[in-house]
Each structure stands twice: as C-alpha cells, then as structure tokens.
Amino acid sequence: MQRSSVLFLASLLTLGAFAQSRTDLVAEAATDRDAVRPTEIPRSDAGVVGVEALPVRLHVYPDPACDQVVINAGGAPLLDVRLFDLDAREVIMRRGLGILAEILQVGDLPSGTYVVRVKTATGVGTSRLVVQ
C-alpha cells in the first residue's frame, strides 16, 4: 500500500473515531437533557411562590341556613370570602376583609347547595352550605 493511501486510511479511522465519540457525546448530552426537566414552581392561592397553601379549618353555621350564615376560620383573619352555586357561578364575594368572622345574607338566594371558599393568610378552605 502506498504511503498516501495509508495516511488517507489513518485519517479516515481517526475521523471515524472522532465522529463516533462525538455521536456518543451528543447522544449522552441528549439523554442528560431529556432527564433534566424544568420544574414548575408551586404557586399557592395564598399568593406566596414556592409555599403550598395549607387547608384552613372552616366553620360555617347554621347549615342549613335560611337568612344569614356566619363564617370563620378558627381564629384566622379572613381575607376573601366567596360563595359559589353548583354551576361554579360566584354569587357573593367579599374581599380584603381582615376580620375574624363574616356574616353573609343568604335569604335572597334560591334554595340549594352552595360552596363557600375562604382565603386566609395561611391558606384556603372550602365548605358546603345548604340554603333553604
């Protein structure tokens, strides 16, 4: 074999080894990239990034209610109080309260089942309410 042919074959082997190692590196990088997934930062209803909202112990009475209902969160100040019908329509909303208990007038609402949602500084609580 002539010297130029040997050099040519040696360069192909070197290039082939380089190409193979590059292919292995690319495949390894793709595997590493696929293994590392971006994580979603949890966002709580309490508005604090990275901290999950804790369930709030909610007290709604009387249940069933006729004219009014008292809502409290076991001593935690209420920030938001919302009442939803079963079609997920918001029928009552009170925001920015900062009080320990809220009285909702429900006498004008149609009879049925509602969902009370309360937000405090420590979390969110929900409860069922029947209006007669």
DRENTORKOL-3810 file (N, C-alpha, C; in nm, 4 decimals):
REM DRENTORKOL-3810
@n.u->0.0833; n.v->-0.1159; n.w->0.0000; ca.u->0.0000; ca.v->0.0000; ca.w->0.0000; c.u->0.0887; c.v->0.1234; c.w->0.0000
@n.u->0.0504; n.v->0.2180; n.w->-0.0706; ca.u->0.1304; ca.v->0.3392; ca.w->-0.0798; c.u->0.1102; c.v->0.4236; c.w->0.0461
@n.u->0.2113; n.v->0.5031; n.w->0.0705; ca.u->0.2116; ca.v->0.5875; ca.w->0.1901; c.u->0.0906; c.v->0.6812; c.w->0.1919
@n.u->0.0498; n.v->0.7383; n.w->0.0808; ca.u->-0.0639; ca.v->0.8294; ca.w->0.0766; c.u->-0.1944; c.v->0.7548; c.w->0.1095
@n.u->-0.2056; n.v->0.6301; n.w->0.0667; ca.u->-0.3243; ca.v->0.5506; ca.w->0.0977; c.u->-0.3307; c.v->0.5197; c.w->0.2463
@n.u->-0.2130; n.v->0.4892; n.w->0.3063; ca.u->-0.2084; ca.v->0.4594; ca.w->0.4493; c.u->-0.2463; c.v->0.5835; c.w->0.5289
@n.u->-0.1936; n.v->0.6985; n.w->0.4900; ca.u->-0.2283; ca.v->0.8222; ca.w->0.5585; c.u->-0.3763; c.v->0.8538; c.w->0.5432
@n.u->-0.4287; n.v->0.8277; n.w->0.4224; ca.u->-0.5702; ca.v->0.8528; ca.w->0.3990; c.u->-0.6562; c.v->0.7625; c.w->0.4884
@n.u->-0.6229; n.v->0.6315; n.w->0.4955; ca.u->-0.6960; ca.v->0.5378; ca.w->0.5791; c.u->-0.6829; c.v->0.5746; c.w->0.7270
@n.u->-0.5631; n.v->0.6174; n.w->0.7674; ca.u->-0.5425; ca.v->0.6579; ca.w->0.9067; c.u->-0.6269; c.v->0.7803; c.w->0.9396
@n.u->-0.6346; n.v->0.8726; n.w->0.8462; ca.u->-0.7153; ca.v->0.9922; ca.w->0.8722; c.u->-0.8638; c.v->0.9565; c.w->0.8775
@n.u->-0.9089; n.v->0.8612; n.w->0.7927; ca.u->-1.0481; ca.v->0.8172; ca.w->0.7982; c.u->-1.0788; c.v->0.7482; c.w->0.9308
@n.u->-0.9859; n.v->0.6649; n.w->0.9771; ca.u->-1.0057; ca.v->0.5965; ca.w->1.1045; c.u->-1.0118; c.v->0.6973; c.w->1.2187
@n.u->-0.9220; n.v->0.7956; n.w->1.2138; ca.u->-0.9217; ca.v->0.8985; ca.w->1.3168; c.u->-1.0506; c.v->0.9794; c.w->1.3107
@n.u->-1.0888; n.v->1.0169; n.w->1.1893; ca.u->-1.2122; ca.v->1.0917; ca.w->1.1711; c.u->-1.3324; c.v->1.0088; c.w->1.2138
@n.u->-1.3300; n.v->0.8808; n.w->1.1798; ca.u->-1.4387; ca.v->0.7908; ca.w->1.2198; c.u->-1.4467; c.v->0.7789; c.w->1.3713
@n.u->-1.3308; n.v->0.7668; n.w->1.4371; ca.u->-1.3289; ca.v->0.7574; ca.w->1.5836; c.u->-1.3795; c.v->0.8882; c.w->1.6445
@n.u->-1.3384; n.v->0.9995; n.w->1.5833; ca.u->-1.3856; ca.v->1.1289; ca.w->1.6322; c.u->-1.5367; c.v->1.1408; c.w->1.6147
@n.u->-1.5834; n.v->1.1005; n.w->1.4955; ca.u->-1.7270; ca.v->1.1087; ca.w->1.4676; c.u->-1.8046; c.v->1.0184; c.w->1.5632
@n.u->-1.7512; n.v->0.8990; n.w->1.5899; ca.u->-1.8192; ca.v->0.8077; ca.w->1.6821; c.u->-1.8223; c.v->0.8658; c.w->1.8231
@n.u->-1.7084; n.v->0.9215; n.w->1.8686; ca.u->-1.7062; ca.v->0.9769; ca.w->2.0028; c.u->-1.7972; c.v->1.0997; c.w->2.0110
@n.u->-1.8020; n.v->1.1786; n.w->1.9018; ca.u->-1.8913; ca.v->1.2936; ca.w->1.9003; c.u->-2.0367; c.v->1.2482; c.w->1.9046
@n.u->-2.0699; n.v->1.1433; n.w->1.8303; ca.u->-2.2049; ca.v->1.0889; ca.w->1.8314; c.u->-2.2417; c.v->1.0406; c.w->1.9712
@n.u->-2.1471; n.v->0.9727; n.w->2.0373; ca.u->-2.1713; ca.v->0.9261; ca.w->2.1734; c.u->-2.1945; c.v->1.0444; c.w->2.2676
@n.u->-2.1134; n.v->1.1503; n.w->2.2515; ca.u->-2.1292; ca.v->1.2674; ca.w->2.3368; c.u->-2.2634; c.v->1.3360; c.w->2.3143
@n.u->-2.3022; n.v->1.3469; n.w->2.1862; ca.u->-2.4302; ca.v->1.4099; ca.w->2.1553; c.u->-2.5456; c.v->1.3267; c.w->2.2120
@n.u->-2.5372; n.v->1.1939; n.w->2.1953; ca.u->-2.6418; ca.v->1.1066; ca.w->2.2488; c.u->-2.6463; c.v->1.1159; c.w->2.4007
@n.u->-2.5293; n.v->1.1204; n.w->2.4636; ca.u->-2.5233; ca.v->1.1317; ca.w->2.6096; c.u->-2.5804; c.v->1.2656; c.w->2.6551
@n.u->-2.5478; n.v->1.3724; n.w->2.5829; ca.u->-2.5996; ca.v->1.5049; ca.w->2.6182; c.u->-2.7512; c.v->1.5087; c.w->2.6015
@n.u->-2.8009; n.v->1.4463; n.w->2.4943; ca.u->-2.9455; ca.v->1.4436; ca.w->2.4727; c.u->-3.0141; c.v->1.3661; c.w->2.5838
@n.u->-2.9521; n.v->1.2559; n.w->2.6261; ca.u->-3.0097; ca.v->1.1781; ca.w->2.7356; c.u->-3.0107; c.v->1.2598; c.w->2.8631
@n.u->-2.9008; n.v->1.3308; n.w->2.8918; ca.u->-2.8957; ca.v->1.4145; ca.w->3.0117; c.u->-2.9973; c.v->1.5277; c.w->3.0040
@n.u->-3.0097; n.v->1.5875; n.w->2.8849; ca.u->-3.1039; ca.v->1.6974; ca.w->2.8681; c.u->-3.2467; c.v->1.6486; c.w->2.8872
@n.u->-3.2754; n.v->1.5297; n.w->2.8331; ca.u->-3.4096; ca.v->1.4756; ca.w->2.8466; c.u->-3.4390; c.v->1.4359; c.w->2.9910
@n.u->-3.3349; n.v->1.3968; n.w->3.0642; ca.u->-3.3547; ca.v->1.3533; ca.w->3.2025; c.u->-3.3810; c.v->1.4724; c.w->3.2945
@n.u->-3.3272; n.v->1.5871; n.w->3.2599; ca.u->-3.3453; ca.v->1.7052; ca.w->3.3445; c.u->-3.4620; c.v->1.7846; c.w->3.2904
@n.u->-3.5696; n.v->1.7830; n.w->3.3606; ca.u->-3.6902; ca.v->1.8546; ca.w->3.3199; c.u->-3.7048; c.v->1.9803; c.w->3.4043
@n.u->-3.7463; n.v->2.0883; n.w->3.3439; ca.u->-3.7701; ca.v->2.2073; ca.w->3.4263; c.u->-3.8834; c.v->2.1794; c.w->3.5237
@n.u->-3.8664; n.v->2.2261; n.w->3.6431; ca.u->-3.9697; ca.v->2.2030; ca.w->3.7436; c.u->-4.0582; c.v->2.3255; c.w->3.7541
@n.u->-4.1828; n.v->2.3004; n.w->3.7817; ca.u->-4.2783; ca.v->2.4098; ca.w->3.7974; c.u->-4.2748; c.v->2.4557; c.w->3.9421
@n.u->-4.2649; n.v->2.5844; n.w->3.9615; ca.u->-4.2638; ca.v->2.6397; ca.w->4.0967; c.u->-4.4072; c.v->2.6469; c.w->4.1441
@n.u->-4.4367; n.v->2.5792; n.w->4.2557; ca.u->-4.5753; ca.v->2.5842; ca.w->4.3019; c.u->-4.6154; c.v->2.7246; c.w->4.3442
@n.u->-4.7342; n.v->2.7626; n.w->4.3089; ca.u->-4.7874; ca.v->2.8937; ca.w->4.3476; c.u->-4.9174; c.v->2.8668; c.w->4.4214
@n.u->-4.9221; n.v->2.9109; n.w->4.5420; ca.u->-5.0387; ca.v->2.8815; ca.w->4.6243; c.u->-5.1457; c.v->2.9872; c.w->4.6037
@n.u->-5.2663; n.v->2.9551; n.w->4.6470; ca.u->-5.3739; ca.v->3.0534; ca.w->4.6436; c.u->-5.3479; c.v->3.1667; c.w->4.7421
@n.u->-5.2607; n.v->3.1403; n.w->4.8391; ca.u->-5.2296; ca.v->3.2449; ca.w->4.9360; c.u->-5.1383; c.v->3.3502; c.w->4.8750
@n.u->-5.0888; n.v->3.3255; n.w->4.7512; ca.u->-5.0088; ca.v->3.4245; ca.w->4.6817; c.u->-4.8604; c.v->3.4182; c.w->4.7125
@n.u->-4.8139; n.v->3.3125; n.w->4.7772; ca.u->-4.6734; ca.v->3.3000; ca.w->4.8113; c.u->-4.6112; c.v->3.1982; c.w->4.7179
@n.u->-4.5077; n.v->3.2380; n.w->4.6437; ca.u->-4.4433; ca.v->3.1489; ca.w->4.5493; c.u->-4.3613; c.v->3.0467; c.w->4.6251
@n.u->-4.3772; n.v->2.9191; n.w->4.5876; ca.u->-4.2972; ca.v->2.8128; ca.w->4.6458; c.u->-4.3505; c.v->2.7580; c.w->4.7768
@n.u->-4.4580; n.v->2.8133; n.w->4.8270; ca.u->-4.5157; ca.v->2.7654; ca.w->4.9521; c.u->-4.6577; c.v->2.7224; c.w->4.9236
@n.u->-4.6875; n.v->2.5969; n.w->4.9522; ca.u->-4.8220; ca.v->2.5466; ca.w->4.9287; c.u->-4.9189; c.v->2.6039; c.w->5.0314
@n.u->-5.0378; n.v->2.6347; n.w->4.9867; ca.u->-5.1405; ca.v->2.6832; ca.w->5.0779; c.u->-5.1879; c.v->2.5670; c.w->5.1635
@n.u->-5.1986; n.v->2.5912; n.w->5.2907; ca.u->-5.2464; ca.v->2.4889; ca.w->5.3826; c.u->-5.3980; c.v->2.4934; c.w->5.3880
@n.u->-5.4614; n.v->2.3776; n.w->5.4083; ca.u->-5.6063; ca.v->2.3809; ca.w->5.4214; c.u->-5.6464; c.v->2.4541; c.w->5.5490
@n.u->-5.7504; n.v->2.5328; n.w->5.5398; ca.u->-5.7993; ca.v->2.6119; ca.w->5.6518; c.u->-5.9195; c.v->2.5399; c.w->5.7122
@n.u->-5.9213; n.v->2.5318; n.w->5.8428; ca.u->-6.0367; ca.v->2.4724; ca.w->5.9112; c.u->-6.1478; c.v->2.5765; c.w->5.9132
@n.u->-6.2510; n.v->2.5487; n.w->5.8381; ca.u->-6.3571; ca.v->2.6455; ca.w->5.8142; c.u->-6.4819; c.v->2.6092; c.w->5.8935
@n.u->-6.5450; n.v->2.7089; n.w->5.9555; ca.u->-6.6692; ca.v->2.6896; ca.w->6.0304; c.u->-6.7782; c.v->2.7733; c.w->5.9635
@n.u->-6.8836; n.v->2.7055; n.w->5.9173; ca.u->-6.9961; ca.v->2.7715; ca.w->5.8507; c.u->-7.1233; c.v->2.7282; c.w->5.9238
@n.u->-7.1943; n.v->2.8226; n.w->5.9807; ca.u->-7.3151; ca.v->2.7871; ca.w->6.0568; c.u->-7.4165; c.v->2.9003; c.w->6.0511
@n.u->-7.5443; n.v->2.8738; n.w->6.0619; ca.u->-7.6043; ca.v->2.7402; ca.w->6.0662; c.u->-7.6050; c.v->2.6776; c.w->5.9270
@n.u->-7.6092; n.v->2.5483; n.w->5.9237; ca.u->-7.6167; ca.v->2.4758; ca.w->5.7972; c.u->-7.7179; c.v->2.3646; c.w->5.8147
@n.u->-7.8315; n.v->2.3704; n.w->5.7565; ca.u->-7.8764; ca.v->2.4617; ca.w->5.6514; c.u->-7.9105; c.v->2.6011; c.w->5.7047
@n.u->-7.8995; n.v->2.6987; n.w->5.6154; ca.u->-7.9243; ca.v->2.8389; ca.w->5.6511; c.u->-8.0499; c.v->2.8892; c.w->5.5815
@n.u->-8.1140; n.v->2.9853; n.w->5.6462; ca.u->-8.2342; ca.v->3.0468; ca.w->5.5871; c.u->-8.2097; c.v->3.1917; c.w->5.5481
@n.u->-8.1626; n.v->3.2722; n.w->5.6447; ca.u->-8.1464; ca.v->3.4155; ca.w->5.6202; c.u->-8.0009; c.v->3.4598; c.w->5.6157
@n.u->-7.9214; n.v->3.4109; n.w->5.7105; ca.u->-7.7809; ca.v->3.4511; ca.w->5.7162; c.u->-7.6959; c.v->3.3336; c.w->5.7616
@n.u->-7.5691; n.v->3.3441; n.w->5.7326; ca.u->-7.4735; ca.v->3.2408; ca.w->5.7707; c.u->-7.3491; c.v->3.3092; c.w->5.8250
@n.u->-7.2897; n.v->3.2517; n.w->5.9289; ca.u->-7.1672; ca.v->3.3037; ca.w->5.9894; c.u->-7.0517; c.v->3.2157; c.w->5.9428
@n.u->-6.9437; n.v->3.2794; n.w->5.9020; ca.u->-6.8257; ca.v->3.2074; ca.w->5.8520; c.u->-6.7041; c.v->3.2540; c.w->5.9311
@n.u->-6.6280; n.v->3.1566; n.w->5.9841; ca.u->-6.4995; ca.v->3.1902; ca.w->6.0453; c.u->-6.4007; c.v->3.0788; c.w->6.0174
@n.u->-6.2743; n.v->3.1094; n.w->6.0346; ca.u->-6.1666; ca.v->3.0153; ca.w->6.0034; c.u->-6.0877; c.v->2.9802; c.w->6.1288
@n.u->-6.1575; n.v->2.9589; n.w->6.2391; ca.u->-6.0909; ca.v->2.9160; ca.w->6.3616; c.u->-5.9948; c.v->3.0178; c.w->6.4187
@n.u->-6.0245; n.v->3.1444; n.w->6.4069; ca.u->-5.9401; ca.v->3.2487; ca.w->6.4647; c.u->-5.8457; c.v->3.3155; c.w->6.3660
@n.u->-5.8350; n.v->3.2634; n.w->6.2445; ca.u->-5.7503; ca.v->3.3271; ca.w->6.1420; c.u->-5.8296; c.v->3.4382; c.w->6.0735
@n.u->-5.7689; n.v->3.5543; n.w->6.0516; ca.u->-5.8401; ca.v->3.6623; ca.w->5.9822; c.u->-5.8774; c.v->3.6224; c.w->5.8390
@n.u->-5.9993; n.v->3.6521; n.w->5.8006; ca.u->-6.0489; ca.v->3.6210; ca.w->5.6668; c.u->-6.0040; c.v->3.7298; c.w->5.5692
@n.u->-5.9439; n.v->3.6885; n.w->5.4601; ca.u->-5.9033; ca.v->3.7838; ca.w->5.3568; c.u->-6.0064; c.v->3.7910; c.w->5.2446
@n.u->-6.0600; n.v->3.6769; n.w->5.2082; ca.u->-6.1559; ca.v->3.6635; ca.w->5.0985; c.u->-6.2649; c.v->3.5669; c.w->5.1409
@n.u->-6.3898; n.v->3.5991; n.w->5.1125; ca.u->-6.4995; ca.v->3.5047; ca.w->5.1313; c.u->-6.5788; c.v->3.5047; c.w->5.0016
@n.u->-6.5992; n.v->3.3865; n.w->4.9458; ca.u->-6.6743; ca.v->3.3747; ca.w->4.8210; c.u->-6.7757; c.v->3.2630; c.w->4.8331
@n.u->-6.8898; n.v->3.2829; n.w->4.7728; ca.u->-6.9950; ca.v->3.1824; ca.w->4.7716; c.u->-7.0269; c.v->3.1509; c.w->4.6261
@n.u->-7.0231; n.v->3.0221; n.w->4.5921; ca.u->-7.0471; ca.v->2.9762; ca.w->4.4554; c.u->-7.1681; c.v->2.8842; c.w->4.4535
@n.u->-7.2457; n.v->2.8932; n.w->4.3449; ca.u->-7.3517; ca.v->2.7930; ca.w->4.3276; c.u->-7.2882; c.v->2.6687; c.w->4.2639
@n.u->-7.3677; n.v->2.5643; n.w->4.2426; ca.u->-7.3113; ca.v->2.4396; ca.w->4.1902; c.u->-7.2756; c.v->2.4468; c.w->4.0421
@n.u->-7.3107; n.v->2.5558; n.w->3.9762; ca.u->-7.2675; ca.v->2.5783; ca.w->3.8380; c.u->-7.1385; c.v->2.6590; c.w->3.8341
@n.u->-7.0744; n.v->2.6756; n.w->3.9514; ca.u->-6.9473; ca.v->2.7474; ca.w->3.9675; c.u->-6.9595; c.v->2.8977; c.w->3.9406
@n.u->-7.0809; n.v->2.9499; n.w->3.9516; ca.u->-7.1008; ca.v->3.0945; ca.w->3.9401; c.u->-7.0816; c.v->3.1569; c.w->4.0772
@n.u->-7.0048; n.v->3.2617; n.w->4.0811; ca.u->-6.9832; ca.v->3.3331; ca.w->4.2065; c.u->-7.1070; c.v->3.4181; c.w->4.2350
@n.u->-7.1724; n.v->3.3924; n.w->4.3492; ca.u->-7.2944; ca.v->3.4666; ca.w->4.3805; c.u->-7.2709; c.v->3.5722; c.w->4.4877
@n.u->-7.1718; n.v->3.5523; n.w->4.5727; ca.u->-7.1337; ca.v->3.6531; ca.w->4.6728; c.u->-6.9810; c.v->3.6566; c.w->4.6800
@n.u->-6.9255; n.v->3.7795; n.w->4.6864; ca.u->-6.7814; ca.v->3.7945; ca.w->4.7013; c.u->-6.7533; c.v->3.9081; c.w->4.7983
@n.u->-6.6691; n.v->3.8802; n.w->4.8964; ca.u->-6.6215; ca.v->3.9825; ca.w->4.9894; c.u->-6.4703; c.v->3.9727; c.w->4.9914
@n.u->-6.4013; n.v->4.0834; n.w->4.9624; ca.u->-6.2541; ca.v->4.0838; ca.w->4.9548; c.u->-6.1963; c.v->4.1832; c.w->5.0529
@n.u->-6.0705; n.v->4.1556; n.w->5.0929; ca.u->-5.9971; ca.v->4.2490; ca.w->5.1762; c.u->-6.0586; c.v->4.2709; c.w->5.3120
@n.u->-6.1077; n.v->4.1654; n.w->5.3717; ca.u->-6.1805; ca.v->4.1798; ca.w->5.4971; c.u->-6.0889; c.v->4.2017; c.w->5.6169
@n.u->-6.0007; n.v->4.1058; n.w->5.6449; ca.u->-5.9129; ca.v->4.1170; ca.w->5.7609; c.u->-5.9848; c.v->4.1028; c.w->5.8939
@n.u->-6.1013; n.v->4.0380; n.w->5.8933; ca.u->-6.1795; ca.v->4.0202; ca.w->6.0163; c.u->-6.1860; c.v->3.8714; c.w->6.0514
@n.u->-6.2252; n.v->3.8419; n.w->6.1740; ca.u->-6.2266; ca.v->3.7028; ca.w->6.2207; c.u->-6.3517; c.v->3.6267; c.w->6.1780
@n.u->-6.4621; n.v->3.6941; n.w->6.1522; ca.u->-6.5855; ca.v->3.6275; ca.w->6.1108; c.u->-6.6615; c.v->3.7188; c.w->6.0156
@n.u->-6.7346; n.v->3.6559; n.w->5.9251; ca.u->-6.8160; ca.v->3.7306; ca.w->5.8286; c.u->-6.9567; c.v->3.6738; c.w->5.8307
@n.u->-7.0549; n.v->3.7620; n.w->5.8245; ca.u->-7.1944; ca.v->3.7212; ca.w->5.8168; c.u->-7.2425; c.v->3.7492; c.w->5.6752
@n.u->-7.2877; n.v->3.6438; n.w->5.6068; ca.u->-7.3418; ca.v->3.6586; ca.w->5.4717; c.u->-7.4935; c.v->3.6502; c.w->5.4769
@n.u->-7.5597; n.v->3.7415; n.w->5.4073; ca.u->-7.7050; ca.v->3.7397; ca.w->5.3946; c.u->-7.7391; c.v->3.6481; c.w->5.2767
@n.u->-7.8047; n.v->3.5355; n.w->5.3055; ca.u->-7.8346; ca.v->3.4376; ca.w->5.2004; c.u->-7.9851; c.v->3.4211; c.w->5.1783
@n.u->-8.0659; n.v->3.5029; n.w->5.2449; ca.u->-8.2116; ca.v->3.4913; ca.w->5.2351; c.u->-8.2660; c.v->3.5152; c.w->5.0952
@n.u->-8.1956; n.v->3.5941; n.w->5.0134; ca.u->-8.2429; ca.v->3.6244; ca.w->4.8780; c.u->-8.1971; c.v->3.5204; c.w->4.7747
@n.u->-8.1122; n.v->3.4274; n.w->4.8158; ca.u->-8.0609; ca.v->3.3272; ca.w->4.7216; c.u->-8.1619; c.v->3.2153; c.w->4.7019
@n.u->-8.1652; n.v->3.1578; n.w->4.5832; ca.u->-8.2520; ca.v->3.0416; ca.w->4.5615; c.u->-8.2090; c.v->2.9255; c.w->4.6522
@n.u->-8.3051; n.v->2.8470; n.w->4.6940; ca.u->-8.2734; ca.v->2.7297; ca.w->4.7750; c.u->-8.1813; c.v->2.6365; c.w->4.6960
@n.u->-8.0866; n.v->2.5771; n.w->4.7667; ca.u->-7.9959; ca.v->2.4847; ca.w->4.7001; c.u->-7.8652; c.v->2.4715; c.w->4.7755
@n.u->-7.7720; n.v->2.4027; n.w->4.7122; ca.u->-7.6403; ca.v->2.3784; ca.w->4.7716; c.u->-7.5402; c.v->2.4755; c.w->4.7120
@n.u->-7.4556; n.v->2.5298; n.w->4.7981; ca.u->-7.3538; ca.v->2.6272; ca.w->4.7588; c.u->-7.2186; c.v->2.5830; c.w->4.8148
@n.u->-7.1134; n.v->2.6419; n.w->4.7612; ca.u->-6.9782; ca.v->2.6169; ca.w->4.8103; c.u->-6.9220; c.v->2.7480; c.w->4.8629
@n.u->-6.8745; n.v->2.7442; n.w->4.9876; ca.u->-6.8103; ca.v->2.8596; ca.w->5.0497; c.u->-6.6601; c.v->2.8416; c.w->5.0347
@n.u->-6.5912; n.v->2.9440; n.w->4.9865; ca.u->-6.4456; ca.v->2.9401; ca.w->4.9723; c.u->-6.3893; c.v->3.0604; c.w->5.0480
@n.u->-6.2980; n.v->3.0313; n.w->5.1411; ca.u->-6.2399; ca.v->3.1355; ca.w->5.2249; c.u->-6.0888; c.v->3.1320; c.w->5.2091
@n.u->-6.0294; n.v->3.2511; n.w->5.1933; ca.u->-5.8843; ca.v->3.2626; ca.w->5.1874; c.u->-5.8368; c.v->3.3378; c.w->5.3111
@n.u->-5.7346; n.v->3.2817; n.w->5.3778; ca.u->-5.6707; ca.v->3.3484; ca.w->5.4910; c.u->-5.5231; c.v->3.3658; c.w->5.4559
@n.u->-5.4467; n.v->3.4241; n.w->5.5463; ca.u->-5.3034; ca.v->3.4411; ca.w->5.5217; c.u->-5.2308; c.v->3.3072; c.w->5.5204
@n.u->-5.2883; n.v->3.2055; n.w->5.5813; ca.u->-5.2210; ca.v->3.0755; ca.w->5.5882; c.u->-5.2719; c.v->2.9747; c.w->5.4878
@n.u->-5.3809; n.v->3.0021; n.w->5.4193; ca.u->-5.4298; ca.v->2.9048; ca.w->5.3225; c.u->-5.5716; c.v->2.9306; c.w->5.2785
@n.u->-5.6314; n.v->2.8250; n.w->5.2223; ca.u->-5.7645; ca.v->2.8332; ca.w->5.1638; c.u->-5.8493; c.v->2.7199; c.w->5.2202
@n.u->-5.9762; n.v->2.7494; n.w->5.2473; ca.u->-6.0684; ca.v->2.6468; ca.w->5.2942; c.u->-6.1980; c.v->2.6524; c.w->5.2175
@n.u->-6.2591; n.v->2.5367; n.w->5.1993; ca.u->-6.3885; ca.v->2.5299; ca.w->5.1323; c.u->-6.4836; c.v->2.4475; c.w->5.2171
@n.u->-6.6120; n.v->2.4777; n.w->5.2035; ca.u->-6.7145; ca.v->2.4065; ca.w->5.2762; c.u->-6.8429; c.v->2.4116; c.w->5.1954
@n.u->-6.9284; n.v->2.3157; n.w->5.2202; ca.u->-7.0595; ca.v->2.3094; ca.w->5.1548; c.u->-7.1602; c.v->2.3849; c.w->5.2434
@n.u->-7.2557; n.v->2.4468; n.w->5.1810; ca.u->-7.3603; ca.v->2.5185; ca.w->5.2532; c.u->-7.4937; c.v->2.4926; c.w->5.1832
@n.u->-7.5943; n.v->2.4591; n.w->5.2600; ca.u->-7.7294; ca.v->2.4416; ca.w->5.2058; c.u->-7.8127; c.v->2.5623; c.w->5.2460
@n.u->-7.8758; n.v->2.6246; n.w->5.1479; ca.u->-7.9656; ca.v->2.7377; ca.w->5.1721; c.u->-8.1077; c.v->2.6887; c.w->5.1490
@n.u->-8.1950; n.v->2.7132; n.w->5.2483; ca.u->-8.3358; ca.v->2.6692; ca.w->5.2366; c.u->-8.4256; c.v->2.7858; c.w->5.2035
END
